[in-house]
């Protein structure tokens, strides 16, 4: 085995932090399932894969500059272990729709708590006639037509700038529908997914709702709005050679991709674009959790003790043990964590400005009040 493969395998042990991935998984994946996903191929269309690849590359890039300082195991990034496959699989496996819960009633008919309108789960985005005499003029026209909107409905947004920025890359058609007559059956519903590009067609029949490709279309629209509002800090890369099947989203710099995703969580993007995005995903509100999971899955997969657990990585938690001295575990070296130590929780600091509200020391009932979300000063050697 050559040095490059050795390096990738070492980082693979970290990036395959299966316990962390499974713990934060939206699908509730088990350790074994997560491991299988990373070892096997995951059927997906190229636009979906390249969009998630661009996210993985932004969060865990290759870092050759660290080799001389920290060692060769720090060089490979998330793409070296195909971490995007777990994201695709996970988002496609977290919601099972049962046929008896689906009704033919329209959204405006006020479905009951026990029913979900059929139109929530069916969507067709047809871009095959762009620029044609009978077709729309731009991808934005297609999305507006799907949402039954005009640009006047999108307040505080430069429609021309949005239209110029929006592209779904090579995607020509996205079509999701129920595979059977769901309103006259019961049990888990099956979905038919069709994604066509100029050179490739992906056709699947799946039992869980295929959110993964829908999310990537959303990311392109949010990225177009991000650009139209001038929120990108780096120049747009019209060259998509690194992620050729991606759309607007992959044209952002790695840093701007993360800034763009965060506008979904804390920038009111989905509030402004709610009507535009609603036809593409059953519940727009879930997008905030998706972004949190995208970030968290990488963090849990990397900043854990997995690089030091050796062959016990996938054992039950009580059967795992460090095979590397605590101070030499890669993630601990990078984060400065010395390993379990009395009072170390007292030094816990949050990365978010302000963190959480700190309790007064004199009001604590120790040690029961020491919890992971507490930021405490003056105890156990704290500052």
Secondary structure as the mmCIF struct_conf table of DSSP 4:
data_model
#
loop_
_struct_conf.conf_type_id
_struct_conf.id
_struct_conf.beg_label_comp_id
_struct_conf.beg_label_asym_id
_struct_conf.beg_label_seq_id
_struct_conf.end_label_comp_id
_struct_conf.end_label_asym_id
_struct_conf.end_label_seq_id
HELX_RH_AL_P HELX_RH_AL_P1 UNK A 3 UNK A 15
TURN_TY1_P TURN_TY1_P1 UNK A 16 UNK A 16
HELX_RH_AL_P HELX_RH_AL_P2 UNK A 18 UNK A 24
BEND BEND1 UNK A 26 UNK A 27
HELX_RH_AL_P HELX_RH_AL_P3 UNK A 31 UNK A 39
BEND BEND2 UNK A 40 UNK A 40
HELX_RH_AL_P HELX_RH_AL_P4 UNK A 46 UNK A 59
BEND BEND3 UNK A 60 UNK A 60
HELX_RH_3T_P HELX_RH_3T_P1 UNK A 64 UNK A 66
HELX_RH_AL_P HELX_RH_AL_P5 UNK A 67 UNK A 70
HELX_RH_3T_P HELX_RH_3T_P2 UNK A 72 UNK A 74
TURN_TY1_P TURN_TY1_P2 UNK A 75 UNK A 75
HELX_RH_3T_P HELX_RH_3T_P3 UNK A 78 UNK A 81
TURN_TY1_P TURN_TY1_P3 UNK A 82 UNK A 83
HELX_RH_AL_P HELX_RH_AL_P6 UNK A 84 UNK A 91
TURN_TY1_P TURN_TY1_P4 UNK A 92 UNK A 92
BEND BEND4 UNK A 93 UNK A 94
STRN STRN1 UNK A 96 UNK A 96
HELX_LH_PP_P HELX_LH_PP_P1 UNK A 97 UNK A 97
STRN STRN2 UNK A 98 UNK A 98
HELX_RH_3T_P HELX_RH_3T_P4 UNK A 99 UNK A 101
STRN STRN3 UNK A 102 UNK A 103
BEND BEND5 UNK A 104 UNK A 104
HELX_RH_3T_P HELX_RH_3T_P5 UNK A 107 UNK A 109
TURN_TY1_P TURN_TY1_P5 UNK A 113 UNK A 114
STRN STRN4 UNK A 116 UNK A 117
HELX_RH_3T_P HELX_RH_3T_P6 UNK A 118 UNK A 121
STRN STRN5 UNK A 123 UNK A 126
TURN_TY1_P TURN_TY1_P6 UNK A 128 UNK A 131
BEND BEND6 UNK A 132 UNK A 135
BEND BEND7 UNK A 137 UNK A 138
HELX_RH_AL_P HELX_RH_AL_P7 UNK A 139 UNK A 147
TURN_TY1_P TURN_TY1_P7 UNK A 148 UNK A 148
HELX_RH_3T_P HELX_RH_3T_P7 UNK A 151 UNK A 153
BEND BEND8 UNK A 154 UNK A 154
TURN_TY1_P TURN_TY1_P8 UNK A 155 UNK A 156
HELX_RH_AL_P HELX_RH_AL_P8 UNK A 159 UNK A 165
TURN_TY1_P TURN_TY1_P9 UNK A 169 UNK A 170
STRN STRN6 UNK A 171 UNK A 178
BEND BEND9 UNK A 179 UNK A 180
HELX_RH_3T_P HELX_RH_3T_P8 UNK A 182 UNK A 184
BEND BEND10 UNK A 187 UNK A 187
STRN STRN7 UNK A 188 UNK A 188
STRN STRN8 UNK A 191 UNK A 197
BEND BEND11 UNK A 198 UNK A 199
STRN STRN9 UNK A 201 UNK A 206
BEND BEND12 UNK A 207 UNK A 207
STRN STRN10 UNK A 208 UNK A 208
HELX_RH_AL_P HELX_RH_AL_P9 UNK A 211 UNK A 228
TURN_TY1_P TURN_TY1_P10 UNK A 229 UNK A 230
BEND BEND13 UNK A 233 UNK A 234
BEND BEND14 UNK A 241 UNK A 241
TURN_TY1_P TURN_TY1_P11 UNK A 242 UNK A 245
TURN_TY1_P TURN_TY1_P12 UNK A 248 UNK A 248
HELX_RH_3T_P HELX_RH_3T_P9 UNK A 249 UNK A 251
BEND BEND15 UNK A 252 UNK A 252
HELX_RH_AL_P HELX_RH_AL_P10 UNK A 254 UNK A 266
BEND BEND16 UNK A 267 UNK A 267
HELX_RH_AL_P HELX_RH_AL_P11 UNK A 269 UNK A 272
TURN_TY1_P TURN_TY1_P13 UNK A 273 UNK A 273
HELX_RH_AL_P HELX_RH_AL_P12 UNK A 274 UNK A 277
TURN_TY1_P TURN_TY1_P14 UNK A 278 UNK A 280
BEND BEND17 UNK A 281 UNK A 282
HELX_RH_3T_P HELX_RH_3T_P10 UNK A 284 UNK A 286
HELX_RH_AL_P HELX_RH_AL_P13 UNK A 287 UNK A 302
BEND BEND18 UNK A 303 UNK A 305
HELX_RH_3T_P HELX_RH_3T_P11 UNK A 306 UNK A 308
BEND BEND19 UNK A 309 UNK A 309
HELX_RH_3T_P HELX_RH_3T_P12 UNK A 310 UNK A 312
TURN_TY1_P TURN_TY1_P15 UNK A 313 UNK A 314
BEND BEND20 UNK A 315 UNK A 315
HELX_RH_3T_P HELX_RH_3T_P13 UNK A 317 UNK A 319
BEND BEND21 UNK A 323 UNK A 324
HELX_RH_3T_P HELX_RH_3T_P14 UNK A 326 UNK A 328
HELX_RH_AL_P HELX_RH_AL_P14 UNK A 330 UNK A 335
TURN_TY1_P TURN_TY1_P16 UNK A 336 UNK A 336
BEND BEND22 UNK A 339 UNK A 340
TURN_TY1_P TURN_TY1_P17 UNK A 342 UNK A 343
HELX_RH_3T_P HELX_RH_3T_P15 UNK A 344 UNK A 347
BEND BEND23 UNK A 351 UNK A 352
TURN_TY1_P TURN_TY1_P18 UNK A 353 UNK A 354
BEND BEND24 UNK A 356 UNK A 356
HELX_LH_PP_P HELX_LH_PP_P2 UNK A 357 UNK A 360
HELX_RH_3T_P HELX_RH_3T_P16 UNK A 361 UNK A 363
TURN_TY1_P TURN_TY1_P19 UNK A 366 UNK A 369
TURN_TY1_P TURN_TY1_P20 UNK A 372 UNK A 373
BEND BEND25 UNK A 378 UNK A 379
TURN_TY1_P TURN_TY1_P21 UNK A 380 UNK A 381
#
